Amino acid sequence: MKYVPNALTITRILVTPLLLVLLLSNTPAGYTWALGLFVFASISDYLDGKLARRYKVGTNLGQYLDPFADKILVLGTFIALIFVLPDLVPVWAVVLIAVRDVAVTVLRSWAKMSGRTLRTMRMAKLKTTVQLTFLILTLLLLALSTIPGKFGRSISEFLHGDILFWMLVLVVVVTVATGVVYFTRVKDLIEVKVDPNEY
């Protein structure tokens, strides 16, 4: 059990490149497999942290790899969607998400180098939830849009419509807001030592 959380995290890292290749293939089978792999990776993200806490087998390697794996998965998928769905996922949205993640990572690294820990906020965990939910929904709709006939066309229209775009805007707002809160509340958060696996 000691090695299971890290094994799940490493598996998530290894799966991500295959997921991106399948997504960029622009084929019905590729979209479907990419959706399946993303759901698998999202579940592994939940399980590795839960198992590490439940069985108290967290390691320094796991604390580094888990957020690293999350960023590869989420940012990689968002970047791929720029090419697959350019009218839904604009470059500026992905840049804002990436800048926020890099900034908080730098802040967390600075705290660790100072011998302290940056506390994980519940709002930041909400950020991860909304990102994964949006990406799973988008990949699901993308796979369904390849079904021939009226159903597939209806899904495609929704996929390229305003509702999903404004959902993305909400994801960006939540993501950036959590980054701003980290920097504005850094004095309150920096001294408290908690599980840093998710942010």
Secondary structure, 3 states (H helix, E strand, C coil): CCCHHHHHHHHHHHHHHHHHHHHHCCCHHHHHHHHHHHHHHHHHHHHHHHHHHHCCCCCHHHHHHHHHHHHHHHHHHHHHHHHHCCCCCCHHHHHHHHHHHHHHHHHHHHHHHCCCCCCCCHHHHHHHHHHHHHHHHHHHHHHHCCCCCHHHHHHHHHHCCHHHHHHHHHHHHHHHHHHHHHHHCHHHHCCCCCCCCCC
